[in-house]
Amino acid sequence: MTREEKKVILASSLGTVFEWYDFYLYGSLAGIIGAQFFSSYPPATRDIFALLAFAAGFLVRPFGALVFGRVGDIVGRKYTFLVTILIMGLSTFIVGILPNAAQIGIAAPIILIVLRLAQGLALGGEYGGAATYVAEHAPHGRRGFYTSWIQTTATLGLFLSLVVILAVRSFTGEAAFAEWGWRIPFLVSVLLLGISLWIRLQLSESPAFQRMKDEGKTSKAPLTEAFGQWRNAKIALIALLGLVAGQGVVWYTGQFYALFFLQSILKVDGYTANLLIAWALLLGTGFFVVFGWLSDKIGRKPIILAGCLIAALSFFPVFKQITTLANPALEKAIENVKVTVVADPAQCGSLFNPVGTRVFSAPCDLARDYLAKSSVRYTTEAAPAGQPTVVRINGTEVPFAAGAPAAEFNKAAAGALQAAGYPKAGDAQVVKMANPFDIFRPQVAGVIGLLFVLVLFVTMVYGPIAAALVELFPTRIRYTSMSLPYHIGNGWFGGLLPATAFAMVAQTGDIYYGLWYPIVIALMTFVLGLLLVPETKDRDIFDERDTAAH
């Protein structure tokens, strides 16, 4: 690898690390941000708005892919991803100095949401630019290895954000952090932005794009050419369903849903859960490069599809083993305590609530919602029409009469559940880390080991994906064509996974039921990828005839 090639990879990867750092900050601090910018609403409502603002960043990513992909294919790779990092970095810095709702009223949440949308749009353009730029600099036969360095960036960005947040929290204390300390990680991003811009300004344009521009062969309408012509649109659709959708759900299950599962379902405290994930990421990140390198030898397709298949077959046993180690009392209760909701079926609606905006009022729905949030496994049983809802807990009946306060039922149900064997909040058996290096106790080490396995699945599907997408499309529309399926697969299929999976848990009363979402999508990708996706590792991406012929 030449010095110039190293600089290309460093500039592209470092910038993307910082962009993901910026993006993850909001997700990690959503609760505090909700209290700061949506303080005029009740706590439950402000949390919903904070999560919706976070989701907005995912939802607009495909639109960012279209906007910046088009610019990248017309103007050039270098200048486009200079613009994306500038937008991302400035949006994040402004969040750090933005007055809260108590100071400027309704303007605060409006500006915040505009900044989130800007971040999502910029991120939509960043990845395609970085992947295309590196791939077009890489020597033939080494694109998987070169682009795999970019694949480490999302994990490193998440890891960096967790480290900065933990460090600032420890320095300021929880009370000061919630009041003003949360702004520091956002403000720090301006330093990272400066470094990224300085490095990227020294780069030259991609040789493939420059040659095409010199020859006057650049696309005048990349969106129309990429998605308005079936021969190209078909490849984008195959890339989405046969590669990226499965990759997206495996990635988000291994990192984000695992964190959600630890905190919201297994009741592990936030400090410990974040440290457990951080250690797994630290141990696993190098495998992005390993699988990228391996894809140059045996192909992109077998590694990505094998990762989807192995993950789909392993999610249930791995997550059940995480429960066994992280909260053994909860696992025992799930096995031994029989909980049944007996209610008139006409009074039981759907609990599907992926964005958290629904408010339940029927006793049957309130009871099931409480049990799901308490990680209780339950079944439902039809009662005669008009009969009040009753929850049976190992034979003990807890009634929920129409019009009765939910808090009254919750208190009675909590007492009955604890008497039957469900652990109290803060149970001593739940995994807990005293400090960042408290990793050698068997319980902690075991959980980290299982999370590492999930990260390993992530590295298999994600390490070779950039090279695979770059090689599927011709140079003239590459930035546009690869960016859209990537961001629909990751931003929509993956980004909405945690909320959708928990909605499935709430609806069924089974803490593992949400895993069916990534399993089904990953298996779909395995089958479609096996049948439809061509192997691309030997393609000459500088030869338009090579990519167009496929």
VOGU-3710 file (C-alpha; in Angstrom, 3 decimals, decimal comma):
1> mtreekkvil> 0,000/0,000/0,000  1,512/3,327/-1,092  1,618/6,435/1,071  -1,053/8,071/-1,093  -3,320/5,029/-0,774  -2,921/5,054/2,995  -3,861/8,746/3,047  -6,971/8,018/0,937  -8,119/5,283/3,323  -7,302/7,338/6,419
11> asslgtvfew> -9,144/10,422/5,133  -12,219/8,479/4,057  -12,330/6,283/7,161  -11,496/8,994/9,685  -14,107/11,326/8,330  -16,706/8,599/8,423  -15,745/7,658/11,999  -16,419/11,243/13,021  -19,701/11,359/11,141  -20,934/8,184/12,845
21> ydfylygsla> -19,698/9,562/16,184  -21,881/12,614/15,631  -24,863/10,510/14,632  -24,635/8,083/17,575  -24,328/10,849/20,156  -27,956/11,701/19,683  -29,093/8,088/20,032  -27,100/7,589/23,228  -28,383/10,819/24,793  -31,975/10,729/23,499
31> giigaqffss> -33,452/10,685/27,026  -31,521/13,760/28,171  -32,196/15,563/24,893  -35,906/14,831/25,309  -35,857/16,489/28,730  -33,960/19,512/27,383  -35,897/20,203/24,174  -39,356/18,720/24,782  -39,701/19,736/28,442  -43,169/21,256/28,002
41> yppatrdifa> -44,617/17,766/27,480  -45,172/14,926/30,000  -42,161/12,553/30,404  -43,656/9,762/28,274  -44,515/12,173/25,457  -41,136/13,906/25,500  -39,398/10,508/25,195  -41,581/9,718/22,189  -40,680/13,015/20,515  -36,985/12,478/21,242
51> llafaagflv> -37,123/9,014/19,649  -39,067/10,332/16,668  -36,438/13,022/16,126  -33,766/10,274/16,245  -35,760/8,112/13,792  -36,065/11,084/11,424  -32,316/10,932/10,901  -32,636/7,333/9,692  -35,695/7,937/7,537  -34,111/10,743/5,473
61> rpfgalvfgr> -30,875/8,862/4,773  -32,087/7,437/1,422  -33,023/10,979/0,331  -29,500/12,093/1,253  -28,220/9,223/-0,875  -30,223/10,530/-3,847  -29,220/14,178/-3,372  -25,514/13,674/-2,727  -25,214/10,617/-4,958  -26,363/12,736/-7,891
71> vgdivgrkyt> -23,912/15,524/-6,994  -21,107/12,963/-6,569  -21,700/11,500/-10,030  -21,875/14,944/-11,686  -19,391/17,118/-9,753  -17,034/14,552/-8,238  -16,414/12,288/-5,236  -13,960/14,495/-3,342  -16,011/17,699/-3,167  -19,246/15,890/-2,377
81> flvtilimgl> -17,960/14,141/0,693  -16,268/17,342/1,814  -19,735/18,929/1,838  -21,339/15,979/3,678  -18,859/16,060/6,540  -19,161/19,840/6,835  -22,957/19,610/7,138  -22,736/16,734/9,616  -20,090/18,365/11,797  -21,744/21,798/11,922
91> stfivgilpn> -25,179/20,290/12,671  -23,716/18,379/15,598  -21,798/21,380/16,945  -24,939/23,555/16,793  -26,843/20,973/18,888  -24,158/21,512/21,537  -24,814/25,271/21,705  -28,556/25,245/20,951  -30,644/26,884/23,734  -33,202/24,486/25,218
101> aaqigiaapi> -37,001/24,773/25,299  -36,965/26,636/28,622  -34,913/29,401/26,994  -36,389/29,829/23,507  -39,627/27,820/23,641  -40,999/25,951/20,617  -38,118/27,144/18,413  -35,736/24,768/20,268  -37,346/21,458/19,235  -38,009/22,754/15,696
111> ilivlrlaqg> -34,343/23,689/15,197  -33,273/20,386/16,748  -35,374/18,368/14,287  -34,043/20,424/11,348  -30,491/19,652/12,515  -31,344/15,931/12,817  -32,697/15,930/9,275  -29,523/17,654/8,054  -27,406/15,012/9,807  -29,388/12,191/8,232
121> lalggeygga> -29,145/13,729/4,767  -25,385/14,212/5,127  -24,871/10,658/6,357  -26,877/9,460/3,365  -24,278/10,995/1,088  -21,173/10,237/3,134  -20,944/6,467/2,976  -21,396/6,125/-0,782  -18,776/8,806/-1,357  -16,209/7,272/0,953
131> atyvaehaph> -16,737/3,724/-0,359  -16,643/4,802/-4,001  -13,599/7,013/-3,486  -11,555/4,291/-1,764  -12,615/1,556/-4,206  -11,665/3,693/-7,192  -8,197/4,204/-5,683  -7,684/0,530/-4,761  -5,600/-1,781/-6,966  -7,448/-4,601/-8,706
141> grrgfytswi> -7,798/-7,637/-6,450  -7,549/-5,635/-3,204  -10,787/-3,632/-3,147  -12,297/-5,778/-0,396  -9,311/-5,159/1,872  -9,116/-1,421/1,137  -12,840/-0,681/1,534  -13,147/-2,847/4,667  -11,352/-0,100/6,580  -14,397/2,114/5,974
151> qttatlglfl> -16,565/-0,664/7,396  -14,823/-0,306/10,756  -15,964/3,303/10,961  -19,538/2,813/12,158  -18,359/0,591/14,998  -15,449/2,880/15,852  -17,782/5,898/15,750  -20,163/4,215/18,169  -17,253/3,173/20,376  -15,792/6,694/20,364
161> slvvilavrs> -19,154/8,222/21,294  -19,584/5,746/24,184  -16,072/6,467/25,482  -16,513/10,265/25,317  -19,927/10,098/27,023  -18,647/7,806/29,793  -15,586/10,033/30,338  -17,627/13,261/30,527  -20,230/11,588/32,768  -17,508/10,427/35,176
171> ftgeaafaew> -15,890/13,872/35,216  -19,025/15,988/35,690  -21,250/13,626/37,702  -24,763/12,583/36,683  -26,605/15,728/37,844  -24,270/18,158/36,060  -24,137/15,916/32,988  -27,933/15,955/32,656  -27,996/19,740/33,099  -25,109/20,912/30,889
181> gwripflvsv> -22,391/18,230/30,587  -24,251/16,406/27,780  -23,313/19,317/25,489  -19,559/18,611/25,738  -19,516/15,517/23,444  -21,376/17,541/20,805  -18,974/20,470/21,116  -15,916/18,194/20,896  -17,035/17,205/17,404  -15,860/20,556/16,017
191> lllgislwir> -12,250/19,466/16,656  -12,886/16,196/14,858  -14,487/18,123/12,000  -11,427/20,345/11,647  -9,054/17,368/11,435  -11,256/15,610/8,864  -11,574/18,669/6,644  -7,832/19,328/6,770  -7,016/15,776/5,661  -9,712/15,620/2,976
201> lqlsespafq> -8,710/18,960/1,442  -5,303/17,464/0,627  -6,788/14,666/-1,466  -7,133/14,630/-5,245  -10,178/13,443/-7,203  -10,789/9,721/-7,763  -8,756/8,576/-10,819  -11,719/6,700/-12,355  -14,007/9,718/-12,104  -11,297/12,146/-13,254
211> rmkdegktsk> -10,569/10,058/-16,355  -14,269/9,814/-17,176  -14,684/13,579/-16,665  -11,682/14,328/-18,896  -13,233/12,153/-21,609  -16,611/13,902/-21,218  -18,406/10,693/-20,285  -19,953/11,706/-16,946  -23,691/11,190/-16,547  -25,889/14,248/-17,071
221> aplteafgqw> -28,846/12,694/-15,207  -27,562/9,991/-12,842  -30,900/9,555/-11,042  -32,769/8,896/-14,275  -30,023/6,646/-15,589  -29,692/4,696/-12,327  -33,355/4,193/-11,444  -35,312/5,169/-14,574  -33,752/2,438/-16,702  -34,773/-1,088/-15,688
231> rnakialial> -31,381/-2,670/-16,460  -29,788/-0,489/-13,757  -32,789/-0,242/-11,408  -33,025/-4,054/-11,389  -29,448/-4,321/-10,105  -30,189/-1,773/-7,362  -33,241/-3,811/-6,292  -31,235/-7,047/-6,266  -28,494/-5,314/-4,253  -31,078/-4,141/-1,707
241> lglvagqgvv> -32,911/-7,435/-1,192  -30,086/-9,859/-1,954  -27,286/-8,146/-0,006  -28,036/-5,019/2,002  -31,354/-5,800/3,743  -29,887/-8,878/5,438  -26,635/-7,083/6,180  -28,581/-4,204/7,757  -30,660/-6,346/10,136  -27,685/-8,498/11,179
251> wytgqfyalf> -25,669/-5,341/11,896  -28,396/-3,602/13,897  -29,249/-6,778/15,828  -25,619/-7,343/16,765  -25,014/-3,789/17,999  -28,188/-1,802/18,664  -30,801/-4,433/19,463  -28,285/-6,221/21,676  -27,857/-2,985/23,670  -31,628/-2,468/23,809
261> flqsilkvdg> -32,160/-6,114/24,875  -29,675/-5,752/27,737  -31,169/-2,514/29,047  -34,902/-2,689/28,363  -35,562/-6,423/28,607  -32,841/-7,834/30,875  -32,807/-4,675/33,057  -29,015/-4,257/32,973  -28,059/-0,716/34,032  -27,069/1,660/31,236
271> ytanlliawa> -23,456/2,060/32,384  -22,832/-1,691/32,381  -24,734/-2,348/29,149  -22,746/0,295/27,252  -19,447/-1,040/28,599  -20,334/-4,621/27,648  -21,138/-3,554/24,080  -18,019/-1,359/23,916  -15,761/-4,286/24,887  -17,391/-6,577/22,320
281> lllgtgffvv> -16,895/-3,928/19,626  -13,277/-3,380/20,651  -12,554/-7,108/20,371  -14,442/-7,584/17,120  -13,692/-4,527/14,989  -10,505/-5,956/13,424  -12,558/-8,704/11,805  -14,111/-6,185/9,401  -10,703/-5,999/7,747  -10,165/-9,770/8,006
291> fgwlsdkigr> -13,404/-10,538/6,145  -12,790/-7,715/3,657  -9,371/-9,224/2,885  -10,877/-12,725/2,665  -13,498/-11,492/0,195  -10,670/-10,612/-2,209  -9,671/-14,282/-2,113  -12,976/-16,199/-2,155  -15,546/-13,568/-3,147  -17,958/-11,079/-1,578
301> kpiilagcli> -21,099/-13,171/-2,022  -20,166/-16,307/-0,019  -19,011/-14,331/3,031  -21,989/-11,947/3,179  -24,567/-14,681/2,588  -22,876/-17,077/5,020  -22,973/-14,324/7,643  -26,709/-13,839/7,058  -27,406/-17,577/7,310  -25,243/-18,241/10,386
311> aalsffpvfk> -26,682/-15,201/12,166  -30,266/-16,250/11,395  -29,628/-19,748/12,778  -27,772/-18,454/15,855  -29,806/-15,483/17,135  -32,222/-17,483/19,300  -29,577/-19,600/21,136  -27,183/-16,646/21,555  -29,804/-14,263/22,987  -31,180/-16,988/25,283
321> qittlanpal> -27,671/-17,618/26,582  -27,211/-13,863/27,144  -30,346/-13,970/29,330  -28,963/-16,982/31,242  -25,762/-15,132/32,088  -26,925/-11,518/32,401  -30,117/-12,038/34,433  -30,426/-15,654/35,675  -33,325/-14,813/38,016  -35,363/-13,479/35,096
331> ekaienvkvt> -34,628/-16,574/33,018  -35,746/-18,819/35,888  -38,939/-16,805/36,331  -39,723/-16,964/32,605  -39,408/-20,757/32,748  -41,328/-21,322/35,992  -43,945/-18,580/36,320  -47,120/-18,988/34,275  -48,772/-15,660/33,465  -52,057/-15,475/31,564
341> vvadpaqcgs> -54,071/-12,437/30,513  -57,755/-13,441/30,545  -59,813/-10,889/28,634  -62,632/-10,361/26,197  -60,933/-10,574/22,744  -62,989/-7,597/21,588  -61,248/-5,480/24,265  -57,718/-6,509/23,207  -56,232/-4,471/20,375  -52,882/-4,513/18,625
351> lfnpvgtrvf> -49,883/-3,406/20,673  -47,814/-2,753/17,552  -46,275/0,592/18,394  -42,907/0,886/16,605  -42,485/4,644/17,131  -44,075/4,791/20,590  -46,801/7,304/19,764  -49,859/5,238/20,676  -51,599/5,653/24,022  -53,437/2,568/25,294
361> sapcdlardy> -56,682/2,855/27,260  -58,345/-0,597/27,292  -57,494/-2,668/30,427  -56,386/-5,635/28,291  -53,907/-3,455/26,337  -52,636/-1,647/29,442  -52,083/-4,947/31,248  -50,191/-6,528/28,348  -48,151/-3,375/27,781  -47,099/-3,379/31,446
371> lakssvrytt> -46,167/-7,084/31,368  -44,114/-6,631/28,181  -42,197/-3,683/29,632  -41,571/-5,742/32,770  -40,050/-8,539/30,600  -42,771/-10,979/31,667  -43,643/-13,876/29,385  -47,405/-14,212/29,140  -50,145/-15,825/27,096  -53,668/-14,596/26,399
381> eaapagqptv> -56,898/-16,470/27,003  -60,314/-15,512/25,681  -62,921/-14,607/28,302  -66,713/-14,289/27,829  -67,868/-11,029/26,260  -67,959/-8,164/28,737  -65,949/-9,937/31,459  -63,351/-7,684/33,148  -59,689/-8,305/32,354  -57,822/-10,511/34,839
391> vringtevpf> -54,142/-11,434/34,941  -53,367/-14,843/36,469  -49,886/-15,179/37,927  -49,277/-18,788/39,040  -52,905/-18,997/40,090  -53,060/-15,588/41,788  -55,590/-13,342/40,083  -54,922/-9,629/39,633  -58,059/-7,919/38,239  -57,973/-4,848/36,001
401> aagapaaefn> -61,457/-3,428/35,980  -62,563/-0,901/33,375  -61,939/2,614/34,659  -59,458/1,474/37,312  -56,149/3,422/37,450  -53,296/1,699/35,624  -50,930/2,524/38,498  -53,115/0,527/40,893  -53,000/-2,548/38,653  -49,250/-2,142/38,037
411> kaaagalqaa> -48,536/-2,100/41,770  -50,673/-5,180/42,449  -49,186/-7,045/39,472  -45,620/-6,173/40,517  -46,219/-7,618/43,986  -47,717/-10,824/42,596  -44,919/-11,226/40,040  -42,205/-10,795/42,680  -43,972/-13,239/45,004  -44,046/-15,767/42,161
421> gypkagdaqv> -40,322/-15,394/41,429  -39,758/-12,448/39,062  -36,753/-10,402/40,251  -37,076/-6,907/41,697  -35,463/-3,926/39,997  -31,739/-3,874/40,731  -31,605/-7,600/41,554  -28,126/-8,592/42,757  -27,864/-11,409/40,195  -28,084/-9,018/37,218
431> vkmanpfdif> -24,689/-8,508/35,569  -23,018/-5,295/36,759  -19,592/-3,800/36,078  -17,881/-1,731/38,767  -15,491/-0,031/36,317  -14,491/-0,232/32,629  -11,874/-2,924/33,310  -14,061/-5,148/35,481  -14,136/-7,797/32,741  -12,512/-10,867/34,279
441> rpqvagvigl> -15,375/-12,174/36,392  -17,008/-15,204/34,688  -20,440/-13,558/34,383  -19,095/-10,369/32,762  -16,600/-12,193/30,542  -19,310/-14,613/29,410  -21,697/-11,842/28,356  -18,906/-10,010/26,508  -18,024/-13,276/24,748  -21,616/-13,733/23,520
451> lfvlvlfvtm> -21,824/-10,110/22,380  -18,506/-10,635/20,571  -20,113/-13,519/18,649  -22,885/-11,153/17,527  -20,278/-8,573/16,464  -18,478/-11,315/14,506  -21,671/-11,871/12,482  -21,743/-8,103/11,875  -18,173/-8,132/10,542  -18,956/-11,003/8,152
461> vygpiaaalv> -21,881/-9,247/6,479  -20,515/-5,706/6,683  -16,800/-6,121/5,930  -17,174/-6,922/2,192  -20,384/-4,952/1,483  -18,758/-1,732/0,193  -16,653/-3,566/-2,371  -19,655/-5,662/-3,469  -21,846/-2,580/-4,026  -19,149/-0,557/-5,808
471> elfptriryt> -18,477/-3,438/-8,217  -22,141/-3,862/-9,162  -22,481/-0,457/-10,860  -20,677/1,499/-13,617  -18,515/4,528/-12,722  -20,817/7,131/-14,277  -23,711/6,310/-11,872  -21,846/4,405/-9,133  -22,204/6,945/-6,296  -25,970/7,302/-6,859
481> smslpyhign> -26,711/3,633/-7,560  -24,919/2,121/-4,560  -25,970/4,767/-2,037  -29,741/4,294/-2,304  -29,954/0,506/-1,670  -27,331/0,832/1,071  -29,290/3,463/2,985  -32,704/1,874/2,509  -31,261/-1,427/3,738  -29,462/0,090/6,709
491> gwfggllpat> -31,578/3,157/7,442  -35,013/1,540/7,098  -34,665/-2,243/7,407  -31,940/-1,877/10,049  -32,628/1,479/11,692  -36,239/0,678/12,577  -35,352/-2,790/13,877  -35,118/-2,123/17,650  -38,523/-0,407/17,862  -40,215/-2,948/15,581
501> afamvaqtgd> -38,715/-5,925/17,394  -39,872/-4,649/20,794  -43,356/-4,013/19,398  -43,409/-7,693/18,388  -42,307/-8,668/21,909  -45,090/-6,575/23,440  -47,724/-8,046/21,134  -46,847/-11,690/21,813  -45,577/-11,710/25,394  -42,351/-13,486/24,358
511> iyyglwypiv> -39,087/-11,619/25,031  -37,394/-13,408/22,104  -40,168/-13,008/19,537  -38,689/-9,774/18,143  -35,752/-11,798/16,811  -38,005/-13,203/14,102  -37,760/-9,829/12,318  -33,992/-9,991/11,601  -34,115/-13,776/11,105  -36,756/-13,617/8,370
521> ialmtfvlgl> -35,053/-10,690/6,585  -31,602/-12,350/6,806  -32,988/-15,641/5,410  -34,727/-13,735/2,597  -31,423/-12,089/1,704  -29,635/-15,445/1,811  -32,088/-17,053/-0,634  -32,376/-14,083/-3,026  -28,637/-13,401/-2,883  -27,868/-17,028/-3,658
531> llvpetkdrd> -30,172/-16,996/-6,686  -29,739/-13,478/-8,098  -26,543/-11,728/-6,932  -23,486/-12,191/-9,201  -19,972/-12,552/-7,808  -18,081/-9,326/-8,513  -14,592/-9,618/-7,021  -12,858/-10,049/-10,411  -14,626/-7,198/-12,212  -12,616/-4,325/-13,643
541> ifderdtaah> -14,480/-1,307/-12,259  -12,490/1,013/-14,558  -13,961/-0,726/-17,602  -17,516/0,468/-18,160  -18,141/-2,514/-20,449  -17,329/-4,963/-17,641  -19,892/-3,566/-15,193  -22,474/-2,766/-17,874  -22,275/-6,315/-19,247  -23,560/-7,693/-15,975
//
